[in-house]
Amino acid sequence: MNAAAEAVEGAARHLSDCHLCPHHCGKRRAEERNGVAQGVCRVGQQSYVASEMLHCGEEMLLQPAHAIFFSGCTARCTFCVAARFAFHPGYGLPVTAAQLAQRILQRQAEGARSVCFIGGDPAPHIPLIVATLAELGARRQIPAVFNSNFYLTSAALDLRAGSIDLYLPDLKFGPEVGPASCGERLGGMPGYWEVVTQAIDYGLAQGKRVIVRHLLMPGHFECCTLPVLTWLASRPALEVSLLTQYLAPARSRSAPTGALQMEELQAVRQLAKSLRLVW
Ligand code: SF4
């Protein structure tokens, strides 16, 4: 068996015993109740794509990207702007590796400069992604990008090592731990900081290009932005992308409310400058 076939087989094992993220649902992924998979993300055996398009919302070097938005997510962010499909894994159309490969080739011919696997989160769909990239082989001439919350296990990163060219992780929340921490309270991801920073370091150790995104949230300078930027500055090999498009949800008990204030943006600018961060 060649390396690509081995990777496809290894990834497919997580369809019945899933350890792609720290929720470690194991065999629950393959169990269904009333047609719904019992893992935390509720993604079962079949991946659904909510939408795919040539997209200019990614970082400049990736544009236009062939953006593939998978349904389902390993996080539960209270301010998610993609809740329509992130929290509904059956939203959109079911796809096979062969179908997705064909669409990637089509978008490549139309001028896509990258193919970006996004969500929701792409982690539960790693079996399909690995199979799709194996199906494409040398016909894919554009870089493959994994755009994720990076709440991942090292097993998930190992599966993708040979097939992904660039990682685009989020580092949203600061290092507090416990139920009151931002990562757990706002994102639904226990142990957030340790898991995500370790996964980013692991991606770097694989020799990948890594561009870390940090979403600025109103009222979260001290708890999130300050420690995140300080940590990013300690790893010069990382590239940084700061996002300012936070949108407070109309209804949520715990999500940050309001909009970023000018003083907050100035504080971030000053901090980034003092840390010599460029984005
Ligand atoms: S990817 Fe989904 S099924 Fe797999 S461990 Fe994570 S939450 Fe559970």
Residues whose N, C-alpha, C, O or C-beta is under 5 A from the ligand:
A	BS01	SF4	C18 H19 L20 C21 H23 H24 C25 R29 G39 V40 C41 V43 T74 A123 P124
